[in-house]
Amino acid sequence: MATSSPASPLSQSNVLTPIRHWIDRIEIRSAWFAHLVCKLIPCTCPFEHKFTLFGYSFHTPPLCELNPFYNEFVFLRFRALSYLSDVCGEDVTKYIC
């Protein structure tokens, strides 16, 4: 008699996959939207800091990589920069760190 394996709980990647695909399918079709994306998504992770408190140095790691959609947002920003540069012919150096 064969026993069936217990139902495995949904993993985080399985639950988030539809949202990742949705972000990947966002198309940049206007300069206004491309500028908005470039302004909202920073070019570097803003959470990494080095600070000194009472003579001790502390370092907080970049927490952006804990965001499950980090790579998708970075690629969306890249697509927006490419749209502004290639399609609109704009100078995008103000958005590059």
N, C-alpha and C positions, 0 to 999 in steps of 0.2 A: 504494500500500500504506500503510495507516494504522499509525502506531506507537502503541503504548500508553504512557501516561505512567507513570513509575516510581511505585511505591507510596509514598505520603507517610507519614512516620512519624506515629504518634499524637501529637497535640498534648496538652499538659498539660490544657487545658480539657476535651477529649474524655474523657480518662482519669478526671478528677475529677468529671465531671457526675453519674454515678450516686450518688456520695457526697453531692454537694450536694443532689440530689433527696431522698435518704434523710433528711438533716438537716431539709430543709424539710417533710417529711411527719411529723416527730415531733410528736405531739399532747400537749398538756398536759392531763392528765385528773385530776390530784390536786394538792392544795395542797402535799403533801410534795415531789413532783417539781418543782413550780414554785419552791419555796423553794430546792431543791438547784440548779436551773439558775441562779437569781439569785445564789447564793453562788459557784458555780464560774466563771461567766462575768463578768469584771469590767465595770463600766460605762464605764471609760476604759482606754485602752491603758497598761499599766504599764511599758512599756519606754522611753518618751521621757524623757530626762534632760538636764539642763543642769548641768555641773559645771566647776570650775576646778582646774587642775593646774599647779603651778609658774607661776602668774600668767596662764596662758592659759585662755580660756573654750572649752569644748567643748560641742557639742550632738549628742546621738544622736537620730536621727529615730525616730518611732514605728514599730516593726517589726511591729506587728499587721497592718498592711495588706499585708505580704508573705505573711501566712497565706492560703492559697487558699480557706479556709472562713470567713474573717473576717465577711463579710456574713451568711452563713447563721447563724453563732453569735449575731450581734447581733440578728437577727430572731427567733431562738429565745428569747433573753432577753426581748425585747419581748413576745412571745406569753406568756411566763411571767408577766411583770409585769401584762399585761392580764388574764390568768386570775385572778391573785390579787386584782386590783382589782375587776373586773367580776363575776366569778362568786362569789368567796369574800367579797367586800366588805371586804377587808383594806386597811390603810394601807400603801402600798409606799414611803413616803418614805425608809425606811432603806436601800433599794436604789438610790436615785437620787443621783447625785453632783452 
